[in-house]
């Protein structure tokens, strides 16, 4: 290795280190601040270690209400997006190739639409019909684009499906409904589970779309953003830390499940 | 269509088609068409709806072109989103190249895990993290003054803060496509170029970047679109002087009370993002199906 190479390498290792600091320092500082006694969340100066902010967060009834709203929305979203996304994948793969590319463009278009626009257009349509913002519209607006993720994941899994299995079952006298339930669905199961997990995560963490259709509801992300603007205390950091730990555990479980099934997310 | 019925029978295929129709017609097309309808009509009191004044026109969109403040914010949002994409590219490219060409299998799986974990975390929380770091009496100012780099705390909130948080938020959308693209480049090509005496700069500009063009275009498009449509970072980290186009749209709906103008502005944002996507993909000759992966 020449001298120039060695310098190049050292510079890169330094850069990689800085990159990792950039990735993790914000999260670590935010988490650490929830243990600091200081009224404004910070780590410098450290005014003493406390768990009071976790107690304050736990005792906050508004936080629990918003958590409940988010969970309710996420459950409804999963109930909609998994069947519709699966149906979309099956319909798309059975289309004639020329119709397919047009249908495909239409079906992935929600992913290319800014989240705020999805929220706005849903709000406008339903106001015409006398329905205002609230749980129902949050679910619909979020589902509009989360369906795309389910569709893509199911399609990826479908590509590895061997259709002769279906023909064999039909040949043995199974009905078409039976073939779907006993052959195709079990094969798709890993993709359905993984996409349900992704849908829950996408739903709970959504802010841009939800903001426009929330009406008088306050899901968790809206709750946190409002707190930042109106009265940030480390209790919000305590909540953030708990969400982060839960997400990381969920993410690792999801990754393990995904790698085991070999579906692309 | 016939294939669907052959495969699943009449009952199931009707259910599938109904579900897909409900999604595409009811949730994708109808809302957008209604938004366009709103955008082209004037904002009238309920009594005047359907009256002689209720005609289609471009006045709501022209209002954006003629209102100096809104126009300036719109243009700023475009170039700032482009800047976010460019900065994200600069930050990610060396990492993506290293991961795709230099890292060992072990290093690669650790790096992928470390990079993916922060992106499972909510955008609001990531923005909150930057809010805390950049606070006037926050850790960054304390550290910089403590080390003697600056004399007095700096107000980071505003354009700088928004930029830092957005680059942070969209790293994954840039890094993964570029990594995927560079990964398919044969190591032998780089070695051949080096043996023939090409400088590292030349290897990157003439071999790696052209090879990774599709991945880079995908990364740019997604980052630009996400940045232009972002609300939370400018709302929490911006200052009154650094408003974002989405904030103006929000105000039309929930403070200005003019939904028609809000719809027109949202339509402009949608057209901007879709044309950015389509033009970039056309230039880089990338297929939509490759992007969605």
Interface residues (C-beta under 8 A of the other chain):
Chain A: X8 X12 X15 X16 X19 X20 X22 X23 X24 X25 X26 X27 X29 X30 X33 X40 X41 X42 X43 X44 X45 X83 X84 X87 X88 X90 X91 X94 X95 X96 X101 X104 X105 X106 X107 X108 X109 X110 X111 X112 X113 X114 X115 X116 X117 X118 X120 X121 X122 X123 X124 X125 X127 X128 X140 X143 X144 X147 X148 X152 X166 X175 X176 X177 X180 X201 X204 X205 X207 X208 X211 X212 X221 X224 X225 X228 X229 X232 X236 X237 X240 X243 X244 X247 X248 X250 X251 X255 X264
Chain B: X1 X3 X4 X7 X8 X9 X11 X12 X15 X16 X17 X19 X20 X22 X23 X24 X27 X28 X30 X31 X32 X34 X35 X38 X91 X94 X95 X98 X113 X114 X115 X116 X117 X118 X120 X121 X122 X123 X124 X125 X126 X128 X129 X130 X131 X132 X133 X135 X137 X138 X139 X142 X143 X146 X168 X171 X200 X225 X226 X228 X229 X230 X231 X232 X235 X236 X246 X249 X250 X253 X259 X262 X263 X266 X269 X270 X273 X274 X277 X288 X289 X292 X293
